[in-house]
Amino acid sequence: MKQYLLSVNEVGTPPTPDELAAIMRDVNALGDEMKAAGAWVFGGGLHPVSAATVVRVEDGETLMTDGPFAEGREHFGGFTIVKAPDLDAALAWGAKLARATTLPIEVRPFRNESED
């Protein structure tokens, strides 16, 4: 089976503590469902974008700057890697994750992955 990245795109105002508790309940339940189905590989949430450092090389010099490279309303907030037989199955997991997190989810296959 191929592996797919389900990336969580944070957008808008962070949830209240009560909203976050409900979201995490749903995310944890979905994680249990993915594990039971044999689809879950790895996942994790990230600290806020304010904790990010971007490293890049320009003219042979290593530069480090605070925050994300791209300015925008959406930021990478977390991810799950799943195994799925095809894109449709990965998209189904992505849809469930979007419902659980209440956030947009990008589904993307890994490149040049050998089949199991």
C-alpha positions as CSV (number, residue, x, y, z in Angstrom):
1,M,0.0,0.0,0.0
2,K,1.1,3.5,-0.6
3,Q,1.6,6.1,2.1
4,Y,-0.2,9.4,2.1
5,L,0.4,12.6,4.1
6,L,-2.7,14.1,5.6
7,S,-1.6,17.6,6.6
8,V,-3.7,19.8,8.9
9,N,-3.9,23.4,7.7
10,E,-4.6,25.8,10.6
11,V,-6.7,28.7,9.6
12,G,-8.5,31.5,11.6
13,T,-8.8,31.9,15.3
14,P,-7.6,29.1,17.5
15,P,-10.4,27.1,19.2
16,T,-11.4,27.8,22.8
17,P,-10.3,25.2,25.4
18,D,-13.8,23.6,25.3
19,E,-13.8,23.5,21.5
20,L,-10.3,22.1,21.5
21,A,-11.3,19.3,24.0
22,A,-14.1,18.2,21.7
23,I,-11.8,18.3,18.7
24,M,-9.1,16.3,20.4
25,R,-11.7,13.7,21.5
26,D,-12.8,13.3,17.9
27,V,-9.2,13.3,16.6
28,N,-8.2,10.6,19.1
29,A,-11.2,8.5,18.2
30,L,-10.3,8.8,14.5
31,G,-6.7,7.8,15.4
32,D,-8.0,4.7,17.1
33,E,-10.2,3.9,14.0
34,M,-7.1,4.3,11.7
35,K,-5.0,2.0,13.9
36,A,-7.8,-0.6,14.0
37,A,-8.0,-0.5,10.2
38,G,-4.2,-0.8,9.8
39,A,-4.0,2.5,8.0
40,W,-2.2,4.6,10.7
41,V,1.5,5.0,10.3
42,F,2.5,8.1,12.3
43,G,1.1,11.5,13.2
44,G,1.5,14.5,15.4
45,G,0.5,18.0,16.2
46,L,2.8,21.0,16.0
47,H,3.4,24.0,18.3
48,P,2.0,27.3,16.9
49,V,3.6,28.9,13.9
50,S,5.1,31.4,16.2
51,A,7.5,28.6,17.4
52,A,8.8,27.9,13.8
53,T,12.3,28.7,12.5
54,V,13.0,28.6,8.8
55,V,16.5,27.5,7.7
56,R,17.7,28.3,4.2
57,V,21.0,28.7,2.4
58,E,21.6,31.8,0.2
59,D,25.0,32.4,-1.5
60,G,26.5,29.7,0.7
61,E,25.4,31.2,3.9
62,T,22.9,29.5,6.3
63,L,20.2,31.9,7.3
64,M,17.6,31.3,10.1
65,T,14.5,33.4,10.5
66,D,11.5,33.2,12.8
67,G,8.2,32.0,11.6
68,P,7.1,30.4,8.4
69,F,8.7,31.0,5.0
70,A,5.3,31.7,3.3
71,E,3.1,34.4,4.7
72,G,-0.5,33.4,4.6
73,R,-3.7,32.7,6.5
74,E,-3.2,29.0,6.6
75,H,-0.3,27.2,8.3
76,F,0.8,23.6,8.7
77,G,-0.5,22.6,12.1
78,G,0.0,18.8,12.2
79,F,0.0,15.7,10.2
80,T,-0.9,12.0,10.0
81,I,0.7,9.5,7.7
82,V,-1.6,6.7,6.5
83,K,-1.3,3.6,4.4
84,A,-4.1,3.3,1.8
85,P,-4.6,1.1,-1.3
86,D,-5.3,4.1,-3.5
87,L,-6.0,7.9,-3.5
88,D,-9.7,7.4,-3.0
89,A,-9.1,5.5,0.3
90,A,-6.6,8.2,1.4
91,L,-9.1,10.9,0.6
92,A,-11.7,9.1,2.7
93,W,-9.3,9.3,5.7
94,G,-8.7,12.9,4.9
95,A,-12.4,13.7,4.9
96,K,-12.8,12.0,8.3
97,L,-9.8,14.0,9.6
98,A,-11.3,17.3,8.3
99,R,-14.5,16.5,10.2
100,A,-12.6,15.6,13.4
101,T,-10.3,18.7,13.3
102,T,-12.8,21.1,11.7
103,L,-9.9,22.3,9.6
104,P,-8.8,21.9,5.9
105,I,-6.7,18.7,5.2
106,E,-4.3,18.3,2.3
107,V,-3.9,14.8,1.1
108,R,-0.7,14.1,-0.8
109,P,1.0,10.8,-1.8
110,F,4.7,10.2,-1.0
111,R,6.9,10.2,-4.1
112,N,8.7,7.1,-5.4
113,E,7.5,4.8,-2.7
114,S,7.8,1.1,-3.3
115,E,4.7,-1.0,-3.0
116,D,4.5,-3.3,0.1
